[in-house]
Amino acid sequence: RLNVVAEAATGGASVPAIGTRTQEVLDDDRYRQAATTSAGAVTSAASLAIADIVSETVARFSASRLAAIAGAVSITSSASNMATVLADGSRVDSTAGMANAVALTLASLRNEAIMGGRLGGASLTIAATTDDSVNGFTTEAISGAGIADFGGAGALAINLVDSQVSAMTAKDADLAITGPVHLLAASHTDIVAKARPAGGATGGLGVGASLAHNIVANRTRAEIGDGTTIRGVGDLIVSAAATHNVQTHAEPGLASAIAPAMALSLVSNATWAHLGTSSSAQLASGAVSVAARQQSAITTKALGNSAEAVVAAGAVLALALVDDAVMATTNRSIAAAGAVTLSAMGASTSTLTATAAAGGAVQPDPAAITPTNSVAGMDELVTTLLTSAADKGGSAGIGDLGQQQGARTRSRDQQSRSAATSEGKLAIAAAAAINVQSSRAEAQVVDGVSITSGGLLTLRSLNNTDALVSADASSVAGLGIGAALAVNQVATQNLAILGRGAHAVAGLSIQALKLDIAATIADPASAVHRADSYSASA
């Protein structure tokens, strides 16, 4: 567990901060890119707190010659990482010093259990887990009372987190197991980013815009690799399970800007259980189960000031780009004496709240337009912000190639989430909440694969998707623009697919259902149905 705390001095930071340790750190390419947003680069800070975590936990077995073991074989890895990062500028009370706070967490996590080579044994367990714990990161920035004009944010809190948990057999592994084989990959993450002024949203003294970003990618994989041979197996169980929670929270300080508060969540979660290709059918004297389960909850909040005498002005933004996928698939034929089951369960929830600052939105001053603040309207502003975040994630290595490409493509797809109507585009809003969410659950036997089962062949997918978006500008007073914008773009898939092949089974069940996943996890026999929930209110 790591705790990083930076507390600013009362005089704040000098401008410019030439020759300081803060400048040296922010001149490092890795940290400069992490701390750069569409608002600009951070060149100095009254308080700067950084956690840079690389965690690799690997349990691996590989033998070029046959390793014959009379008893059970277990290859397990377990890892959990926790960090709290706080940049606190609340002590600053100065008319000459900067009061901004920058908190960064960069985390690259690998937890892998891998079986390779040749092995004989009575049973085999390959497991990579968080061991009933969690990978948890909380990153918070608090701005103080000082000068606000420094080209960045008053409070900047950013998480850049990439996590992979894998339990797998290596390509072309040769295994002779006389009993059960169990592969398990389990991941649990809890990630928080919070940017706010000192004192919070009601009467706070902190200055400058508050930006909170969570750029996160998680992958949880249990897989029999391509070309792996497993002979003599009894029951074959391949399972992947993941729980991912992300909270992004921003409150504006005392400033006027195009976006005085922005909470941005760019999250990609993928969980899959998979049987890779093989030149021959996978034989099993017992049952075969391939199961994947994922629960994802993303909360994004940007909360404007209440009506104080001096208030923030500008667009308060809550933005989320969420991609959740859970898959249970086989690319090899199966011949089992018992039942064969492929099950995928995915729950995806994205909740966004944006409440306007009392000063409302302001149009940019035409005389002050620069390449970083020139926007044609809300559509263009949102695209700029999402694209910047996706590019930042790619540069930092967040996500595999598929996740990175997906984020880049969807961040640039302005048309599908456009707020334009027949009357034209919306130029500016005091509160805007934009959700772009994809949720997919898939259980599939691919084409060309044959299933032979002495029991029931079951393909079952469950998908729960909630997308709740709220934008409230009712608190806007005075001459500020009081428009509110809520956009909710959701794509869901719930697929159970038996591909073309020569199948010989005792019974067949193919189901794509809307059962309550939480209830089903608690009781696999549960028949509690659950409708998806979608709302957008402004």
Secondary structure, 3 states (H helix, E strand, C coil): CEEEEEECCCCCECCCCCCCHHHHHHHCHHHHHHHCECCECCCCCCEEEEEEEEEEEEEEECCCCCEECCCEEEEEEECCCEEEEEEECCCCEEEEEECCEEEEEEEEEEEEEEECCEEEECEEEEEEECCCCCEEEEEEEEECEEECCCCCCCEEEEEEEEEEEEEEECCCCEEEECCCEEEEEEEEEEEEEEEEECCCCCCCCCECCEEEEEEEEEEEEEEECCCCEEECCCCEEEEEEEEEEEEEEECCCECECCCCEEEEEEEEEEEEEEECCCCCCEEECCCEEEEEEEEEEEEEEEECCCCCCCCCECCEEEEEEEEEEEEEEECCCEEECCCEEEEEEEEEEEEEEEECCCCCECCCCHHHCCCCCCCCCHHHHHHHHHHHHHHHHHHCCCCCHHHHHHHHHHHCCCHHHCCCECCECCCCCCEEEEEEEEEEEEEEECCCCCEEEEEEEEEEEEEEEEEEEEEECCCCCCCCECCEEEEEEEEEEEEEEECCCCCEEEEEEEEEECECHHHHHHCCCCCCECCCEEEEEC
